[in-house]
Amino acid sequence: MAGRLLAGLLLAGQGTRHRTAAVTMLGMAVAVSAVAACESPVPFYPPGAGSPDDPVVGLGGHAPYIQSPSPRPPGTARLGTAAPAGNGVYEATGPGLLDPAMRKLPPRLFVPNGHTGMVDVVDLRAFKVIAQLPVGGTPRRIAAAWDLRRLWVTDAEDGTLIPVNPRNGRRGPPVKIGDQGGRLYFTPDGSEALVLAGPPRRIEVRDPHTMRSRGRMQLPCPGAEHADFSATGTFMVVSCTSSGRLVRIDPKLREVTGKLALPRGAAPGSVRLAPDGQTFYVADSAKGGVWMIDGVAFTVLGFVPTRPGAYGLTVSRDARRLFVLGTGTLSAIDVATRKASDHWRLPNGGSPEPGGVSADGTTLWLCEPRTGVTYAVSTRTGRLVHTVKVGGVPQGMAVYPQPGRHSLGGTSIYR
């Protein structure tokens, strides 16, 4: 083809200028042919593109030559299917693996402030408040939408969800979800939004884009607020703090598929799926540690003691540790050994709320409603590294943007 192209150019043109152009075009054709010949037979995608099982190229590195995952055998998407290898369900949430649409966005903290009716925006490069977004009411918590393009603010005063554009701070019209604000989740396939409304013992099912109602399902226990999904999204595990029980739910069928009563006196809180895609971690503030639950058999696998008042869970950016917030403490559980490897005292004690791990994985951001402060601790040493005074009553904040293909809502749950 390159030869025919050169011959045509030589016949069509005369003189040195035409011959030079012909040689240039020939070089381009040869280069294109060479690139095509060296092209990998395996399609690679940047994080956030392709399907969940496609090979992903990490930022700043060469594309690895690997085989595409073999087709999933029929029926393996049923209850109990584990996640892919590597970091398992968190393979797309590693350091720097931002969605292509998120890479140019500056790192920010979005902090709902129940005292001022604002969402404070903190610049994570200058470490100061740079804007206040008026949302009204009593903003309680904030979560990224499934497609990562917007933020949803929960107003605990009048039970509404308020969409906010993180790029320009513009807010959309509020959507009524109930008498009280619930905790917002998104199914892993992005087909539905689920609002856990604890006291009424129900889950509100909503359109993930408009938040219009699609119905509801009743729960067998009160106090449901925390949850996480299985690796395939075929079920979710919900904790009912006041009753000491866990419930397994099929979000598609809107049915309860399992109930598990924890030992007497338990107070289950935050729930996180382990990287193996099979085990669920459940914080217990009354027992001072973390339960390990087999999601398929729905039985207790064991208990890892940490420190008193364990209530908040966050998976590290490399998915090798689980951070556990307790009363004035931060513990780290080694995922491989299932033992607590570190215990650190938090500044000023108290019971801060988790916000999320920074995109590079080096810091964990927390906020303290009592003192009006947000701060970051090192994920390696537990030492205080940054403090930003926002005033008021900061709570339920979000680090944005975050690595991952999708947000599942809750407290910075990404896949």
Residue pairs with C-beta under 8 A, 6 or more apart in sequence:
1 29
1 33
2 26
2 29
2 30
2 33
5 25
5 26
5 29
6 22
6 23
6 25
6 26
9 18
9 21
9 22
9 25
9 26
10 18
10 19
10 22
12 18
13 19
13 21
13 22
40 63
40 65
42 55
42 65
42 66
42 67
42 68
43 50
43 54
43 55
43 68
44 54
44 55
44 56
44 57
44 63
45 54
45 55
45 56
45 57
46 56
46 57
46 59
46 100
47 56
47 57
47 58
47 59
47 92
47 97
47 98
47 99
47 100
47 403
47 404
47 405
48 92
48 98
48 99
48 100
48 101
48 102
48 148
48 404
48 405
49 100
50 56
52 92
52 405
52 415
53 69
53 72
53 84
54 68
54 69
55 64
55 66
55 68
55 69
56 91
56 92
56 97
57 63
57 64
58 94
58 96
58 97
59 96
59 97
59 98
59 103
60 96
69 84
77 232
77 234
78 232
78 234
79 230
79 234
79 235
79 257
79 296
80 278
80 295
80 296
81 230
81 231
81 232
81 234
81 277
82 88
82 231
82 276
82 277
82 278
83 89
83 91
83 231
83 275
83 276
83 277
84 91
87 93
87 94
87 275
87 318
87 319
88 231
88 274
88 275
88 276
88 277
88 319
89 231
89 273
89 275
89 277
89 415
90 275
90 315
90 319
90 414
90 415
91 319
92 403
92 404
92 405
92 414
92 415
93 315
93 317
93 319
93 402
93 403
93 404
93 414
93 415
94 317
94 318
94 319
94 361
94 403
95 317
95 318
95 359
95 360
95 361
95 403
96 359
96 360
96 403
97 403
97 404
98 359
98 401
98 402
98 403
99 148
99 401
99 403
99 404
99 405
101 148
101 149
102 148
102 401
105 166
105 167
105 400
105 401
106 123
106 124
106 125
107 123
107 124
107 125
107 358
107 359
107 399
107 400
107 401
108 121
108 122
108 123
108 124
108 166
108 399
108 400
109 120
109 121
109 122
109 124
109 355
109 365
109 374
109 388
109 397
109 398
109 399
109 400
110 119
110 120
110 121
110 122
110 142
110 151
110 164
110 166
110 397
110 398
110 400
111 119
111 120
111 121
111 122
111 142
111 355
111 367
111 374
111 390
111 394
111 397
112 119
112 135
112 139
112 140
112 141
112 142
112 153
112 154
112 394
112 395
112 396
112 397
113 119
113 120
113 139
113 390
113 391
113 392
113 393
113 394
113 395
114 138
114 139
114 140
114 156
114 369
114 392
114 393
114 395
115 391
115 392
115 393
116 132
116 391
116 392
117 134
117 135
117 136
117 137
117 138
117 139
118 132
118 133
118 134
118 135
118 139
118 392
119 132
119 133
119 135
119 139
119 142
119 153
119 164
120 129
120 131
120 132
120 133
120 390
120 392
120 394
121 129
121 130
121 131
121 132
121 133
121 169
122 128
122 129
122 130
122 374
122 388
122 390
123 129
123 130
124 358
124 399
127 386
127 387
127 388
128 388
129 388
129 390
131 169
133 164
133 169
133 171
134 171
135 153
135 155
135 162
135 164
135 171
136 155
136 162
137 155
137 156
137 157
137 158
137 160
138 155
138 156
138 157
139 153
139 154
139 155
139 156
139 162
139 396
140 154
140 155
140 156
140 181
140 395
140 396
141 153
141 154
141 181
141 183
141 184
141 395
141 396
141 411
142 151
142 152
142 153
142 154
142 164
142 396
142 397
142 398
143 151
143 152
143 154
143 184
143 398
143 407
143 409
143 410
143 411
143 412
144 150
144 151
144 152
144 398
144 400
144 401
144 402
144 407
144 409
144 414
145 151
145 152
145 163
145 186
145 208
145 209
145 407
146 186
146 187
146 190
146 193
146 208
146 406
146 407
146 408
146 409
147 190
147 406
147 407
148 401
148 402
148 404
148 406
148 407
150 163
150 164
150 165
150 166
151 163
151 164
151 165
151 166
151 398
151 400
152 161
152 162
152 163
152 164
152 184
152 211
152 409
153 161
153 162
153 163
153 164
154 160
154 161
154 162
154 181
154 182
154 183
154 184
154 396
155 161
155 162
155 174
155 181
156 180
156 181
157 181
158 176
159 176
159 177
159 178
159 179
159 180
159 181
159 182
160 174
160 175
160 176
160 177
160 181
161 174
161 175
161 177
161 181
161 184
161 195
161 211
162 171
162 172
162 174
162 175
163 171
163 172
163 173
163 175
163 211
164 170
164 171
164 172
165 171
165 172
166 400
166 401
175 210
175 211
175 212
177 195
177 197
177 204
177 206
177 211
178 195
178 197
178 200
178 204
179 200
180 197
180 198
180 199
182 195
182 196
182 197
182 198
182 204
182 225
183 195
183 196
183 225
183 226
183 227
183 409
183 410
184 193
184 194
184 195
184 409
184 410
185 193
185 194
185 195
185 196
185 227
185 229
185 236
185 408
185 409
185 410
185 413
186 192
186 193
186 194
186 208
186 406
186 407
186 408
186 409
187 193
187 194
187 208
187 229
187 233
187 251
187 408
188 229
188 232
188 233
188 406
188 408
188 415
189 233
190 208
190 406
191 208
192 205
192 206
192 207
192 208
192 214
192 251
193 205
193 206
193 207
193 208
193 211
193 409
194 203
194 204
194 205
194 206
194 227
194 236
194 251
194 409
195 203
195 204
195 206
196 203
196 224
196 225
196 226
196 227
196 238
197 203
197 204
198 222
198 223
198 224
198 225
199 222
199 223
201 218
201 219
201 220
201 221
201 222
201 224
202 216
202 217
202 218
202 219
203 216
203 217
203 219
203 224
203 238
203 249
203 254
204 213
204 216
205 213
205 214
205 215
205 216
205 217
205 254
206 212
206 213
206 214
207 214
215 254
217 249
217 254
217 255
219 238
219 240
219 247
219 256
220 245
220 247
220 256
220 259
221 240
221 242
221 243
221 245
221 247
222 240
222 242
222 243
223 240
223 241
223 242
223 243
224 238
224 239
224 240
224 247
225 239
225 241
225 269
226 238
226 239
226 241
226 268
226 269
226 270
226 271
226 410
227 236
227 237
227 238
227 239
227 271
227 410
228 236
228 237
228 271
228 272
228 273
228 280
228 408
228 410
228 413
229 235
229 236
229 251
229 273
229 408
230 236
230 237
230 273
230 277
230 295
231 273
231 277
231 278
233 251
234 250
234 252
235 248
235 249
235 250
235 251
235 257
235 295
236 248
236 249
236 251
237 246
237 247
237 248
237 249
237 271
237 280
237 282
237 293
237 295
238 246
238 247
238 248
238 249
238 271
239 245
239 246
239 268
239 269
239 270
239 271
239 282
240 246
240 247
240 268
241 267
241 268
241 269
242 267
244 261
244 262
244 263
244 264
244 265
244 266
244 267
244 268
245 259
245 260
245 261
245 262
245 268
246 259
246 260
246 262
246 268
246 282
246 293
246 298
247 256
247 258
247 259
247 260
248 256
248 257
248 258
248 259
248 260
248 295
248 298
249 255
249 256
249 257
250 256
250 257
258 298
259 298
260 293
260 298
260 299
260 300
262 268
262 282
262 284
262 291
262 300
263 287
265 286
265 287
266 284
266 286
266 287
266 291
267 284
267 285
267 286
267 287
268 282
268 283
268 284
268 291
269 282
269 283
269 284
269 285
269 310
269 311
269 312
270 282
270 283
270 311
270 312
270 313
270 411
271 280
271 281
271 282
271 283
271 313
272 280
272 281
272 313
272 314
272 315
272 322
272 413
273 279
273 280
273 281
273 295
274 280
274 281
274 292
274 322
274 335
275 315
275 319
275 335
278 294
278 295
278 296
279 292
279 293
279 294
279 295
279 301
280 292
280 293
280 295
281 290
281 291
281 292
281 293
281 313
281 322
281 333
282 290
282 291
282 292
282 293
283 289
283 290
283 310
283 311
283 312
283 313
283 324
283 325
284 290
284 291
284 303
284 310
285 309
285 310
285 311
285 326
287 303
287 305
287 310
288 305
288 306
288 307
288 308
288 309
288 310
288 326
289 303
289 304
289 305
289 306
289 310
289 324
290 303
290 304
290 306
290 310
290 313
290 322
290 324
290 333
291 300
291 302
291 303
292 300
292 301
292 302
292 303
292 304
292 338
293 299
293 300
293 301
294 300
294 301
302 338
304 333
304 338
304 339
304 340
305 340
306 324
306 326
306 329
306 331
306 333
306 340
306 343
307 324
307 326
307 327
307 329
307 331
307 343
308 326
308 327
308 329
309 326
309 327
309 328
309 329
309 351
310 324
310 325
310 326
310 331
311 325
311 326
311 351
312 324
312 325
312 353
312 354
312 411
313 322
313 323
313 324
313 325
313 354
314 322
314 323
314 325
314 354
314 356
314 357
314 364
314 411
314 412
315 321
315 322
315 323
315 357
316 322
316 323
316 332
316 357
316 361
316 379
317 357
317 358
317 359
317 360
317 361
317 379
317 403
318 361
319 335
320 334
320 335
320 336
321 332
321 333
321 334
321 335
321 341
321 379
322 332
322 333
322 335
323 330
323 331
323 332
323 333
323 354
323 357
323 364
323 379
324 330
324 331
324 332
324 333
324 340
325 351
325 352
325 354
325 366
327 349
327 350
327 351
328 345
328 346
328 349
328 350
328 351
329 343
329 344
329 345
329 346
330 343
330 344
330 346
330 364
330 377
330 382
331 340
331 342
331 343
331 344
332 340
332 341
332 342
332 343
332 382
333 339
333 340
333 341
334 340
334 341
342 382
344 377
344 381
344 382
344 383
345 382
346 352
346 366
346 377
347 375
347 384
348 368
348 371
350 368
350 370
350 371
352 366
352 367
352 368
352 375
353 366
353 367
353 368
353 369
353 394
353 395
353 396
353 397
354 364
354 365
354 366
354 411
354 412
355 364
355 365
355 366
355 367
355 374
355 397
355 398
355 399
355 411
355 412
356 364
356 365
356 398
356 399
356 402
356 411
356 412
357 363
357 364
357 365
357 379
357 399
357 412
358 364
358 365
358 376
358 399
359 399
359 401
359 402
359 403
361 379
362 378
362 379
362 380
363 376
363 377
363 378
363 379
363 385
363 386
364 376
364 377
364 379
365 374
365 375
365 376
365 397
365 399
366 374
366 375
366 376
366 377
367 373
367 374
367 375
367 390
367 394
367 395
367 397
368 374
368 375
368 394
369 393
369 394
369 395
372 389
372 390
372 391
372 392
372 393
372 394
373 387
373 388
373 389
373 390
373 394
374 387
374 388
374 390
374 394
374 397
375 384
375 386
375 387
375 388
376 384
376 385
376 386
376 387
377 383
377 384
377 385
378 385
396 411
398 412
399 412
402 412
402 414
403 414
404 414
404 415
405 414
405 415
406 414
406 415
407 413
407 414
408 414
408 415
